[in-house]
Amino acid sequence: MSTLSSYSITKPHILVLPDLQEESSGQVYKIRVNYLQALSDAGGIPWVMPYGLKDLDAYMEGCHGLMIIGGGHTIDPHFLGEVENLSSLPVNPPRTKMELALFHRAYALNLPILGICGGAQLINVALGGGLLHGVRGHTHSHPTTSAHPIEIIAGTQLSKIFQKTLTAVNSSHVQAIGPLGHRVCVNATAPDGIIEGIESTEHPFCLGVQWHPEYASEPDGDPLLFQAFIDQARFRADAI
């Protein structure tokens, strides 16, 4: 029993929701290996959760952090108070419903939260913000290489993690963070003004980035982001 307890604290459990897709054989869960590998490399144990709210409490009680990943969809306009989908991307209502439920529960519990690409957008929307559609020049086919520079805002959590204010990141998105949510601040921007990162000003660690750090195209910064996230989750585990 003591061995299991020690193991859990050393390796915090990170909840991850996979994508839900329709195939000819039926519905399938999908998630890129890179996401799970990045968490594992940083010292965490990924928990991939199936859809459904029935066992949500049990999953939340056993995890120490939440990572919200990207995907090839937009947030259902219903959750934005809009009537029609203004994006070029399709919607995925079951996924959006699950991610919002997970986010609000994790946020209320002060669990560390990391959002990647569409996950960053989800964080902003969940906190009352909006989306910017029709973004140009931010879709590139090589996620392992840098696509454009970003400026990291001094004094933010992200700047403390990266320990610099200028770097370059990969990019693969046709929409971005629009109007900011409640107590959300920008922590990184691209040269064209597109928001590349956000964080909550009232939560211990709720941070989203628009690029894909799981590919480590920025080797001196991206692994540090996952390490900071896991360190926060480990601190949470030690406190339980």
C-alpha positions in Angstrom: 0.0 0.0 0.0 2.8 2.4 0.9 4.5 1.6 -2.4 1.4 2.5 -4.4 1.0 5.7 -2.4 4.6 6.8 -3.0 4.3 5.9 -6.7 1.2 8.0 -7.2 2.8 11.1 -5.6 6.0 10.7 -7.6 4.0 10.3 -10.8 0.9 12.5 -10.8 -2.1 11.4 -12.8 -3.1 13.7 -15.7 -6.6 13.4 -17.1 -6.8 13.6 -20.9 -9.9 13.4 -23.0 -9.3 11.9 -26.5 -11.0 13.0 -29.7 -14.3 11.2 -30.6 -14.7 10.4 -34.3 -17.2 8.6 -36.5 -15.9 5.8 -38.7 -17.7 3.2 -40.9 -17.3 0.7 -38.1 -18.7 3.1 -35.4 -17.3 5.7 -33.0 -13.6 5.6 -32.1 -11.4 7.4 -29.7 -8.2 9.0 -31.1 -5.3 10.7 -29.5 -1.8 11.4 -30.8 1.0 9.6 -29.1 3.0 12.9 -28.8 0.5 14.2 -26.2 0.8 11.2 -23.9 4.6 10.9 -24.5 5.2 14.5 -23.5 3.3 14.0 -20.2 5.2 10.7 -19.5 8.6 12.3 -20.4 7.9 15.1 -17.9 7.1 12.6 -15.1 3.3 12.2 -15.3 0.9 9.3 -15.8 -1.6 10.1 -18.5 -5.2 9.0 -17.8 -7.2 8.8 -21.0 -10.9 9.2 -20.0 -13.8 7.8 -22.0 -16.8 10.1 -22.7 -19.7 10.2 -20.3 -20.5 12.2 -17.2 -21.4 9.1 -15.1 -18.0 8.5 -13.6 -16.7 12.1 -13.8 -16.4 12.5 -10.0 -14.4 9.3 -9.7 -11.9 10.5 -12.4 -11.6 13.9 -10.9 -11.0 12.5 -7.4 -8.1 10.4 -8.7 -6.4 12.9 -11.0 -4.0 15.7 -10.2 -4.2 17.7 -13.4 -6.1 18.2 -16.6 -4.7 18.6 -20.1 -7.1 19.7 -22.9 -5.7 18.8 -26.3 -6.2 20.2 -29.8 -8.4 18.8 -32.6 -9.7 19.4 -36.1 -13.0 21.0 -34.9 -14.4 24.2 -33.6 -16.4 24.8 -30.4 -20.1 24.3 -31.0 -21.6 27.8 -31.4 -24.3 26.8 -29.0 -21.8 27.1 -26.2 -20.8 30.6 -27.5 -24.3 31.9 -27.5 -24.3 31.9 -31.4 -26.8 30.5 -33.8 -24.6 29.3 -36.6 -21.1 27.9 -37.1 -18.9 30.8 -38.3 -15.8 28.6 -38.6 -14.6 26.6 -41.6 -14.2 23.7 -39.1 -16.9 21.2 -38.2 -18.3 21.0 -34.7 -18.0 18.1 -32.2 -20.7 18.8 -29.6 -20.1 15.6 -27.5 -16.4 16.5 -27.1 -17.1 20.2 -26.3 -19.7 19.2 -23.7 -17.2 16.8 -22.0 -14.3 19.2 -22.1 -16.4 22.1 -20.6 -17.6 19.8 -17.8 -14.0 18.6 -17.1 -12.6 22.1 -17.2 -15.2 23.7 -14.8 -14.7 20.8 -12.4 -10.9 21.0 -12.5 -11.0 24.8 -12.3 -13.2 24.8 -9.2 -10.8 22.2 -7.6 -7.8 24.4 -8.4 -6.3 21.5 -10.4 -3.5 22.4 -12.8 -4.8 22.9 -16.3 -2.9 22.9 -19.6 -4.6 23.7 -22.9 -3.0 23.0 -26.2 -4.2 24.7 -29.5 -7.9 24.1 -29.4 -7.6 23.4 -25.7 -6.4 27.0 -25.2 -9.4 28.2 -27.1 -11.7 26.0 -25.0 -10.2 27.5 -21.8 -10.9 31.0 -23.0 -14.5 30.1 -24.0 -15.2 28.3 -20.8 -14.2 31.5 -18.9 -16.6 33.6 -20.9 -14.4 34.6 -23.9 -14.7 34.1 -27.7 -13.0 32.9 -30.8 -11.4 34.6 -33.8 -12.2 32.8 -37.1 -10.5 32.9 -40.5 -6.9 33.2 -39.2 -4.4 33.2 -42.1 -0.8 32.3 -42.2 -0.8 30.0 -39.1 -1.3 26.6 -40.7 1.9 24.8 -41.5 2.5 21.2 -42.4 5.7 20.5 -40.4 4.8 20.5 -36.7 8.4 19.5 -35.7 9.9 22.7 -37.0 9.3 26.3 -36.0 6.8 28.3 -38.1 6.9 31.8 -36.7 8.2 33.8 -33.8 6.2 34.8 -30.7 6.7 37.4 -28.0 6.2 36.1 -24.5 4.8 38.8 -22.2 7.2 39.6 -19.3 5.9 38.9 -15.8 3.5 36.1 -16.9 3.7 32.5 -15.8 4.7 31.5 -19.3 7.7 33.9 -19.2 8.8 32.5 -15.9 8.7 29.0 -17.4 10.5 29.8 -20.7 12.8 32.3 -19.0 12.8 34.5 -22.2 10.5 36.8 -24.1 11.3 35.9 -27.7 11.1 32.4 -29.2 9.7 30.5 -32.3 7.0 27.9 -32.3 5.2 25.6 -34.7 1.7 26.5 -35.9 -1.4 24.7 -37.1 -4.6 26.6 -36.6 -7.3 28.5 -38.7 -9.0 30.1 -35.7 -7.6 31.6 -32.5 -8.5 33.2 -29.2 -10.8 36.2 -29.6 -12.2 38.4 -26.9 -10.7 37.3 -23.6 -12.6 35.5 -20.9 -13.1 36.5 -17.2 -9.7 37.2 -15.5 -7.8 35.9 -18.5 -4.6 37.6 -19.7 -2.5 37.2 -22.8 1.0 35.7 -22.2 2.2 35.4 -25.9 1.5 36.9 -29.2 2.6 36.4 -32.9 3.9 39.3 -35.0 0.5 39.7 -36.7 -1.1 40.2 -33.3 -2.7 36.8 -33.0 -2.9 35.6 -29.4 -0.6 32.6 -29.0 -1.0 32.0 -25.3 -3.3 32.8 -22.3 -3.4 32.2 -18.6 -5.8 32.8 -15.7 -5.0 35.5 -13.3 -6.9 34.0 -10.4 -6.1 30.2 -10.8 -2.7 28.7 -9.5 -2.0 27.1 -12.9 -4.4 27.4 -15.8 -2.5 28.1 -19.0 -3.1 27.6 -22.7 -0.9 27.9 -25.7 -1.9 28.0 -29.4 1.0 26.0 -30.7 1.8 22.3 -30.2 4.5 21.9 -27.6 4.1 18.1 -27.6 6.3 18.2 -30.8 9.0 20.1 -29.0 9.8 22.3 -32.0 11.2 24.7 -29.3 13.5 22.3 -27.5 14.6 24.9 -24.9 11.0 25.8 -23.9 8.4 23.3 -24.8 9.6 20.5 -22.5 9.8 23.1 -19.7 6.1 23.8 -20.2 5.2 20.2 -19.6 7.7 20.0 -16.7 6.1 23.0 -15.0 2.6 21.5 -15.5 3.7 18.2 -14.0 5.5 19.9 -11.1 2.2 21.7 -10.3 0.3 18.4 -10.5 2.9 16.7 -8.2 2.5 19.5 -5.7 -1.3 18.9 -5.8 -0.7 15.2 -5.3 1.5 15.8 -2.3 -1.1 18.0 -0.7 -3.8 15.3 -0.9 
